[in-house]
Amino acid sequence: MAGMMYGTATTVTVAQDAHTLVLTIRGPLDAAGGRLVHDAATAALDAGAEQRVVEVDLRAAEPLTVDGLRALARCAAVGRIRFRFGEPADL
């Protein structure tokens, strides 16, 4: 239908250096987005060196839902995953 807005998808951009993999999240962090972040972060840890750290940049994630935050809690329980909150860097 013209004029109707449908939900946008969560996107994950990946950058890395020697020991850190940065996942930059844009769009909604809802249940589906949270699963995407969790799966990407845990896969990066599984595939990387033992000292690898995953940083999840949430400054461009909006909105953050309860289900999305629950997924972040599951990420935190894995260990070696950090989170970055605040104003987006590109403002």
MMTF fields as JSON, N, C-alpha, C and O atoms, coordinates in Angstrom:
{
  "mmtfVersion": "1.0.0",
  "mmtfProducer": "UNKNOWN",
  "numBonds": 363,
  "numAtoms": 364,
  "numGroups": 91,
  "numChains": 1,
  "numModels": 1,
  "chainsPerModel": [1],
  "groupsPerChain": [91],
  "chainIdList": ["A"],
  "bondAtomList": [4, 2, 8, 6, 12, 10, 16, 14, 20, 18, 24, 22, 28, 26, 32, 30, 36, 34, 40, 38, 44, 42, 48, 46, 52, 50, 56, 54, 60, 58, 64, 62, 68, 66, 72, 70, 76, 74, 80, 78, 84, 82, 88, 86, 92, 90, 96, 94, 100, 98, 104, 102, 108, 106, 112, 110, 116, 114, 120, 118, 124, 122, 128, 126, 132, 130, 136, 134, 140, 138, 144, 142, 148, 146, 152, 150, 156, 154, 160, 158, 164, 162, 168, 166, 172, 170, 176, 174, 180, 178, 184, 182, 188, 186, 192, 190, 196, 194, 200, 198, 204, 202, 208, 206, 212, 210, 216, 214, 220, 218, 224, 222, 228, 226, 232, 230, 236, 234, 240, 238, 244, 242, 248, 246, 252, 250, 256, 254, 260, 258, 264, 262, 268, 266, 272, 270, 276, 274, 280, 278, 284, 282, 288, 286, 292, 290, 296, 294, 300, 298, 304, 302, 308, 306, 312, 310, 316, 314, 320, 318, 324, 322, 328, 326, 332, 330, 336, 334, 340, 338, 344, 342, 348, 346, 352, 350, 356, 354, 360, 358],
  "bondOrderList": [1, 1, 1, 1, 1, 1, 1, 1, 1, 1, 1, 1, 1, 1, 1, 1, 1, 1, 1, 1, 1, 1, 1, 1, 1, 1, 1, 1, 1, 1, 1, 1, 1, 1, 1, 1, 1, 1, 1, 1, 1, 1, 1, 1, 1, 1, 1, 1, 1, 1, 1, 1, 1, 1, 1, 1, 1, 1, 1, 1, 1, 1, 1, 1, 1, 1, 1, 1, 1, 1, 1, 1, 1, 1, 1, 1, 1, 1, 1, 1, 1, 1, 1, 1, 1, 1, 1, 1, 1, 1],
  "groupList": [{"groupName": "MET", "atomNameList": ["N", "CA", "C", "O"], "elementList": ["N", "C", "C", "O"], "formalChargeList": [0, 0, 0, 0], "bondAtomList": [1, 0, 2, 1, 3, 2], "bondOrderList": [1, 1, 2], "singleLetterCode": "M", "chemCompType": "L-PEPTIDE LINKING"}, {"groupName": "ALA", "atomNameList": ["N", "CA", "C", "O"], "elementList": ["N", "C", "C", "O"], "formalChargeList": [0, 0, 0, 0], "bondAtomList": [1, 0, 2, 1, 3, 2], "bondOrderList": [1, 1, 2], "singleLetterCode": "A", "chemCompType": "L-PEPTIDE LINKING"}, {"groupName": "GLY", "atomNameList": ["N", "CA", "C", "O"], "elementList": ["N", "C", "C", "O"], "formalChargeList": [0, 0, 0, 0], "bondAtomList": [1, 0, 2, 1, 3, 2], "bondOrderList": [1, 1, 2], "singleLetterCode": "G", "chemCompType": "PEPTIDE LINKING"}, {"groupName": "TYR", "atomNameList": ["N", "CA", "C", "O"], "elementList": ["N", "C", "C", "O"], "formalChargeList": [0, 0, 0, 0], "bondAtomList": [1, 0, 2, 1, 3, 2], "bondOrderList": [1, 1, 2], "singleLetterCode": "Y", "chemCompType": "L-PEPTIDE LINKING"}, {"groupName": "THR", "atomNameList": ["N", "CA", "C", "O"], "elementList": ["N", "C", "C", "O"], "formalChargeList": [0, 0, 0, 0], "bondAtomList": [1, 0, 2, 1, 3, 2], "bondOrderList": [1, 1, 2], "singleLetterCode": "T", "chemCompType": "L-PEPTIDE LINKING"}, {"groupName": "VAL", "atomNameList": ["N", "CA", "C", "O"], "elementList": ["N", "C", "C", "O"], "formalChargeList": [0, 0, 0, 0], "bondAtomList": [1, 0, 2, 1, 3, 2], "bondOrderList": [1, 1, 2], "singleLetterCode": "V", "chemCompType": "L-PEPTIDE LINKING"}, {"groupName": "GLN", "atomNameList": ["N", "CA", "C", "O"], "elementList": ["N", "C", "C", "O"], "formalChargeList": [0, 0, 0, 0], "bondAtomList": [1, 0, 2, 1, 3, 2], "bondOrderList": [1, 1, 2], "singleLetterCode": "Q", "chemCompType": "L-PEPTIDE LINKING"}, {"groupName": "ASP", "atomNameList": ["N", "CA", "C", "O"], "elementList": ["N", "C", "C", "O"], "formalChargeList": [0, 0, 0, 0], "bondAtomList": [1, 0, 2, 1, 3, 2], "bondOrderList": [1, 1, 2], "singleLetterCode": "D", "chemCompType": "L-PEPTIDE LINKING"}, {"groupName": "HIS", "atomNameList": ["N", "CA", "C", "O"], "elementList": ["N", "C", "C", "O"], "formalChargeList": [0, 0, 0, 0], "bondAtomList": [1, 0, 2, 1, 3, 2], "bondOrderList": [1, 1, 2], "singleLetterCode": "H", "chemCompType": "L-PEPTIDE LINKING"}, {"groupName": "LEU", "atomNameList": ["N", "CA", "C", "O"], "elementList": ["N", "C", "C", "O"], "formalChargeList": [0, 0, 0, 0], "bondAtomList": [1, 0, 2, 1, 3, 2], "bondOrderList": [1, 1, 2], "singleLetterCode": "L", "chemCompType": "L-PEPTIDE LINKING"}, {"groupName": "ILE", "atomNameList": ["N", "CA", "C", "O"], "elementList": ["N", "C", "C", "O"], "formalChargeList": [0, 0, 0, 0], "bondAtomList": [1, 0, 2, 1, 3, 2], "bondOrderList": [1, 1, 2], "singleLetterCode": "I", "chemCompType": "L-PEPTIDE LINKING"}, {"groupName": "ARG", "atomNameList": ["N", "CA", "C", "O"], "elementList": ["N", "C", "C", "O"], "formalChargeList": [0, 0, 0, 0], "bondAtomList": [1, 0, 2, 1, 3, 2], "bondOrderList": [1, 1, 2], "singleLetterCode": "R", "chemCompType": "L-PEPTIDE LINKING"}, {"groupName": "PRO", "atomNameList": ["N", "CA", "C", "O"], "elementList": ["N", "C", "C", "O"], "formalChargeList": [0, 0, 0, 0], "bondAtomList": [1, 0, 2, 1, 3, 2], "bondOrderList": [1, 1, 2], "singleLetterCode": "P", "chemCompType": "L-PEPTIDE LINKING"}, {"groupName": "GLU", "atomNameList": ["N", "CA", "C", "O"], "elementList": ["N", "C", "C", "O"], "formalChargeList": [0, 0, 0, 0], "bondAtomList": [1, 0, 2, 1, 3, 2], "bondOrderList": [1, 1, 2], "singleLetterCode": "E", "chemCompType": "L-PEPTIDE LINKING"}, {"groupName": "CYS", "atomNameList": ["N", "CA", "C", "O"], "elementList": ["N", "C", "C", "O"], "formalChargeList": [0, 0, 0, 0], "bondAtomList": [1, 0, 2, 1, 3, 2], "bondOrderList": [1, 1, 2], "singleLetterCode": "C", "chemCompType": "L-PEPTIDE LINKING"}, {"groupName": "PHE", "atomNameList": ["N", "CA", "C", "O"], "elementList": ["N", "C", "C", "O"], "formalChargeList": [0, 0, 0, 0], "bondAtomList": [1, 0, 2, 1, 3, 2], "bondOrderList": [1, 1, 2], "singleLetterCode": "F", "chemCompType": "L-PEPTIDE LINKING"}],
  "groupTypeList": [0, 1, 2, 0, 0, 3, 2, 4, 1, 4, 4, 5, 4, 5, 1, 6, 7, 1, 8, 4, 9, 5, 9, 4, 10, 11, 2, 12, 9, 7, 1, 1, 2, 2, 11, 9, 5, 8, 7, 1, 1, 4, 1, 1, 9, 7, 1, 2, 1, 13, 6, 11, 5, 5, 13, 5, 7, 9, 11, 1, 1, 13, 12, 9, 4, 5, 7, 2, 9, 11, 1, 9, 1, 11, 14, 1, 1, 5, 2, 11, 10, 11, 15, 11, 15, 2, 13, 12, 1, 7, 9],
  "groupIdList": [1, 2, 3, 4, 5, 6, 7, 8, 9, 10, 11, 12, 13, 14, 15, 16, 17, 18, 19, 20, 21, 22, 23, 24, 25, 26, 27, 28, 29, 30, 31, 32, 33, 34, 35, 36, 37, 38, 39, 40, 41, 42, 43, 44, 45, 46, 47, 48, 49, 50, 51, 52, 53, 54, 55, 56, 57, 58, 59, 60, 61, 62, 63, 64, 65, 66, 67, 68, 69, 70, 71, 72, 73, 74, 75, 76, 77, 78, 79, 80, 81, 82, 83, 84, 85, 86, 87, 88, 89, 90, 91],
  "secStructList": [7, 6, 6, 7, 7, 7, 7, 7, 7, 7, 3, 3, 3, 3, 3, 3, 7, 1, 1, 3, 3, 3, 3, 3, 3, 3, 3, 3, 3, 1, 2, 2, 2, 2, 2, 2, 2, 2, 2, 2, 2, 2, 2, 2, 2, 2, 2, 1, 7, 6, 6, 7, 3, 3, 3, 3, 3, 3, 3, 3, 3, 3, 3, 3, 7, 2, 2, 2, 2, 2, 2, 2, 2, 2, 2, 2, 2, 2, 1, 1, 3, 3, 3, 3, 7, 1, 1, 7, 6, 6, 7],
  "xCoordList": [0.825, 0.0, 0.868, 1.852, 0.516, 1.28, 1.158, 0.093, 2.27, 2.267, 2.484, 2.718, 2.411, 2.631, 4.109, 4.822, 4.569, 5.958, 6.028, 5.262, 6.93, 7.164, 8.448, 9.286, 8.622, 9.806, 11.071, 11.095, 12.106, 13.377, 14.204, 14.02, 15.089, 15.918, 17.133, 17.619, 17.595, 18.834, 19.992, 19.991, 20.985, 22.173, 23.387, 23.453, 24.336, 25.573, 26.734, 26.857, 27.593, 28.803, 29.975, 30.022, 30.91, 32.022, 33.339, 33.619, 34.145, 35.512, 36.39, 35.913, 37.661, 38.522, 39.938, 40.385, 40.637, 42.072, 42.662, 42.001, 43.863, 44.545, 43.782, 43.752, 43.164, 42.543, 41.081, 40.445, 40.534, 39.165, 38.355, 38.803, 37.18, 36.215, 35.099, 34.493, 34.814, 33.78, 32.56, 32.642, 31.421, 30.137, 29.349, 28.957, 29.11, 28.335, 26.906, 26.645, 25.981, 24.579, 23.801, 23.919, 23.001, 22.124, 20.711, 20.496, 19.758, 18.366, 17.877, 18.508, 16.745, 16.125, 16.889, 17.352, 17.008, 17.54, 16.35, 16.108, 15.617, 14.455, 14.858, 16.051, 13.912, 14.232, 15.068, 16.074, 14.656, 15.389, 16.766, 17.75, 16.843, 18.13, 19.053, 20.258, 18.484, 19.27, 19.849, 20.993, 19.055, 19.552, 20.693, 21.689, 20.539, 21.581, 22.881, 23.95, 22.792, 23.981, 24.602, 25.814, 23.781, 24.281, 24.992, 26.101, 24.357, 24.936, 26.242, 27.212, 26.274, 27.49, 28.622, 29.766, 28.304, 29.337, 29.894, 31.11, 29.031, 29.522, 30.273, 31.253, 29.842, 30.566, 31.953, 32.924, 32.048, 33.348, 34.287, 35.48, 33.76, 34.598, 35.021, 36.166, 34.113, 34.426, 35.494, 36.327, 35.463, 36.373, 37.707, 38.668, 37.777, 38.972, 39.931, 39.696, 41.014, 42.019, 41.438, 40.45, 42.068, 41.567, 41.515, 40.662, 42.408, 42.439, 41.532, 41.481, 40.825, 39.945, 38.826, 38.265, 38.528, 37.423, 36.461, 36.883, 35.182, 34.164, 33.571, 33.142, 33.548, 32.926, 31.671, 31.723, 30.546, 29.269, 28.936, 28.657, 28.973, 28.702, 27.209, 26.7, 26.521, 25.062, 24.626, 23.448, 25.553, 25.221, 24.235, 23.564, 24.131, 23.183, 22.006, 21.229, 21.882, 20.763, 19.577, 19.682, 18.447, 17.259, 16.036, 16.021, 15.03, 14.93, 15.559, 15.75, 15.872, 16.321, 15.097, 14.471, 14.756, 13.585, 14.019, 15.198, 13.064, 13.348, 13.933, 14.898, 13.365, 13.885, 15.306, 16.137, 15.587, 16.938, 17.923, 19.04, 17.513, 18.383, 18.608, 19.682, 17.618, 17.807, 18.874, 19.684, 18.871, 19.896, 21.275, 22.246, 21.377, 22.661, 23.123, 24.316, 22.18, 22.533, 23.095, 24.038, 22.53, 23.073, 24.477, 25.341, 24.703, 26.049, 27.033, 28.14, 26.622, 27.514, 27.878, 28.992, 26.953, 27.216, 28.287, 28.946, 28.465, 29.477, 30.883, 31.803, 31.042, 32.351, 33.081, 32.735, 34.086, 34.908, 34.089, 34.499, 32.922, 32.093, 31.846, 31.359, 32.195, 31.989, 30.903, 30.614, 30.31, 29.239, 29.568, 30.125, 29.226, 29.432, 28.059, 27.367, 27.675, 26.399, 26.691, 27.835, 25.674, 25.813, 25.347, 24.659, 25.732, 25.37, 26.169, 27.352, 25.512, 26.242, 27.429, 27.358, 28.5, 29.722, 29.543, 30.264, 28.598, 28.447, 27.467, 27.004, 27.14, 26.241, 27.0, 26.41],
  "yCoordList": [-1.185, 0.0, 1.248, 1.322, 2.205, 3.446, 4.194, 4.237, 4.783, 5.58, 4.79, 5.385, 3.464, 2.673, 2.413, 2.141, 2.498, 2.184, 0.812, 0.496, 0.023, -1.283, -1.218, -0.353, -2.111, -2.124, -2.273, -2.979, -1.603, -1.725, -2.812, -3.126, -3.365, -4.459, -3.917, -2.82, -4.702, -4.409, -4.731, -5.775, -3.842, -4.12, -4.158, -3.443, -4.995, -5.139, -4.91, -5.59, -3.938, -3.678, -4.194, -3.983, -4.861, -5.496, -4.83, -4.595, -4.53, -4.031, -4.747, -5.147, -4.913, -5.605, -5.083, -4.52, -5.283, -5.084, -6.369, -7.408, -6.326, -7.551, -8.345, -9.574, -7.666, -8.388, -8.037, -8.633, -7.083, -6.634, -6.692, -6.249, -7.235, -7.214, -6.28, -6.487, -5.258, -4.28, -4.535, -4.515, -4.775, -4.93, -3.646, -3.359, -2.873, -1.641, -1.95, -2.413, -1.687, -2.026, -0.781, 0.26, -0.888, 0.204, -0.342, -1.463, 0.475, 0.069, -0.486, -0.299, -1.171, -1.628, -2.782, -3.697, -2.719, -3.857, -4.487, -4.261, -5.28, -6.01, -7.473, -7.777, -8.37, -9.786, -10.314, -10.99, -10.009, -10.503, -9.864, -10.548, -8.566, -7.88, -8.376, -8.517, -8.639, -9.165, -10.538, -10.827, -11.386, -12.71, -12.561, -13.281, -11.621, -11.367, -10.946, -11.459, -10.023, -9.553, -10.7, -10.909, -11.439, -12.56, -13.58, -14.016, -13.958, -14.965, -14.468, -15.221, -13.208, -12.653, -12.567, -12.9, -12.123, -11.982, -13.334, -13.492, -14.301, -15.607, -16.323, -17.017, -16.171, -16.768, -16.141, -16.839, -14.833, -14.163, -14.668, -14.852, -14.89, -15.42, -16.854, -17.23, -17.645, -19.04, -19.141, -20.047, -18.211, -18.268, -17.576, -17.788, -16.758, -15.956, -16.573, -17.642, -15.857, -16.258, -16.151, -15.455, -16.851, -16.885, -15.501, -15.252, -14.603, -13.271, -12.271, -11.104, -12.697, -11.79, -11.255, -11.971, -9.985, -9.313, -8.819, -8.35, -8.925, -8.38, -7.153, -7.204, -6.052, -4.821, -4.581, -4.546, -4.415, -4.177, -2.697, -2.237, -1.961, -0.52, -0.319, -0.558, 0.12, 0.275, 1.734, 2.043, 2.624, 4.054, 4.412, 5.44, 3.592, 3.874, 2.893, 2.848, 2.12, 1.174, 1.883, 2.449, 1.844, 2.496, 1.912, 1.807, 1.536, 1.566, 0.317, -0.698, 0.411, -0.741, -1.287, -0.583, -2.53, -3.124, -4.052, -4.38, -4.461, -5.386, -6.685, -7.206, -7.213, -8.452, -8.266, -9.165, -7.116, -6.832, -6.748, -7.254, -6.11, -6.01, -7.369, -7.626, -8.232, -9.605, -10.336, -11.078, -10.123, -10.746, -10.219, -10.976, -8.92, -8.361, -8.988, -9.221, -9.262, -9.921, -11.307, -11.732, -12.019, -13.33, -13.187, -14.03, -12.11, -11.845, -11.602, -12.139, -10.798, -10.469, -11.72, -11.829, -12.662, -13.896, -14.748, -15.553, -14.578, -15.334, -14.895, -15.711, -13.607, -13.063, -12.555, -12.915, -11.724, -11.124, -10.321, -10.152, -9.827, -8.966, -7.676, -7.696, -6.544, -5.219, -4.495, -4.824, -3.502, -2.732, -1.26, -0.769, -0.55, 0.894, 1.54, 1.268, 2.402, 3.131, 4.619, 5.045, 5.401, 6.855, 7.406, 6.732, 8.638, 9.294, 8.688, 8.379, 8.523, 7.997, 8.882, 10.103, 8.282, 9.008, 9.883, 10.869, 9.553, 10.302, 11.453, 11.932, 11.91, 13.073, 14.353, 15.431],
  "zCoordList": [0.0, 0.0, 0.0, 0.736, -0.804, -0.858, 0.454, 1.07, 0.87, 2.09, 3.373, 4.425, 3.31, 4.522, 4.695, 3.729, 5.94, 6.226, 6.867, 7.777, 6.394, 6.974, 7.778, 7.526, 8.738, 9.579, 8.749, 7.741, 9.188, 8.494, 9.151, 10.327, 8.402, 8.9, 9.638, 9.363, 10.561, 11.262, 10.332, 9.678, 10.265, 9.476, 10.391, 11.391, 10.035, 10.794, 9.842, 8.824, 10.183, 9.422, 10.249, 11.461, 9.605, 10.307, 9.927, 8.752, 10.948, 10.756, 11.766, 12.827, 11.451, 12.401, 12.357, 11.357, 13.466, 13.522, 14.097, 14.07, 14.604, 15.031, 16.085, 16.021, 17.057, 18.166, 18.405, 19.274, 17.656, 17.899, 16.611, 15.553, 16.724, 15.636, 16.063, 17.114, 15.27, 15.613, 14.744, 13.516, 15.4, 14.724, 14.946, 16.077, 13.901, 14.007, 13.603, 12.493, 14.523, 14.335, 13.943, 14.589, 12.879, 12.449, 12.32, 11.86, 12.735, 12.639, 13.961, 15.001, 13.911, 15.15, 15.794, 15.113, 17.098, 17.839, 18.544, 19.73, 17.781, 18.284, 18.427, 18.44, 18.533, 18.712, 17.543, 17.756, 16.312, 15.139, 15.045, 14.763, 15.278, 15.258, 16.358, 16.151, 17.526, 18.638, 18.331, 18.681, 17.673, 17.262, 16.263, 16.331, 15.337, 14.344, 15.023, 14.693, 15.963, 16.691, 17.481, 17.424, 18.216, 19.012, 18.122, 18.435, 17.021, 16.133, 15.514, 15.429, 15.083, 14.479, 15.498, 15.19, 16.704, 17.738, 18.16, 18.272, 18.394, 18.838, 17.709, 17.979, 16.463, 15.337, 15.201, 14.909, 15.411, 15.338, 16.419, 16.175, 17.602, 18.68, 18.384, 18.636, 17.857, 17.537, 16.443, 16.465, 15.492, 14.353, 14.619, 13.88, 15.659, 15.886, 16.885, 17.447, 17.077, 18.064, 19.469, 19.699, 20.394, 21.774, 22.418, 23.27, 22.028, 22.632, 21.904, 22.293, 20.869, 20.121, 21.016, 21.845, 20.821, 21.504, 20.437, 19.379, 20.712, 19.815, 20.478, 21.631, 19.745, 20.227, 19.401, 18.172, 20.084, 19.423, 19.603, 20.711, 18.488, 18.498, 18.264, 17.168, 19.303, 19.253, 19.116, 19.293, 18.805, 18.772, 17.664, 17.756, 16.62, 15.541, 15.542, 14.588, 16.603, 16.709, 17.343, 18.431, 16.645, 17.175, 16.501, 15.275, 17.225, 18.685, 19.307, 18.636, 20.581, 21.36, 22.077, 22.87, 21.803, 22.44, 23.577, 23.711, 24.376, 25.477, 24.935, 25.494, 23.856, 23.273, 22.75, 22.879, 22.165, 21.696, 22.842, 22.746, 23.928, 25.101, 25.749, 26.295, 25.696, 26.207, 25.394, 25.949, 24.091, 23.246, 23.606, 23.6, 23.923, 24.348, 25.655, 25.851, 26.546, 27.809, 27.537, 28.205, 26.565, 26.2, 25.615, 25.854, 24.844, 24.31, 25.451, 25.454, 26.404, 27.529, 28.311, 28.824, 28.407, 29.15, 28.471, 29.13, 27.165, 26.428, 26.847, 26.902, 27.141, 27.493, 26.265, 25.139, 26.474, 25.42, 24.412, 23.263, 24.852, 24.013, 24.787, 25.917, 24.151, 24.751, 23.967, 22.816, 24.62, 23.985, 24.028, 25.01, 22.961, 22.871, 22.676, 21.695, 23.625, 23.578, 23.452, 23.607, 23.174, 23.125, 21.801, 21.035, 21.542, 20.289, 19.131, 19.277, 17.981, 16.808, 16.457, 16.595, 16.012, 15.677, 14.448, 14.293, 13.566, 12.312, 12.387, 11.351, 13.584, 13.708, 13.575, 13.652]
}
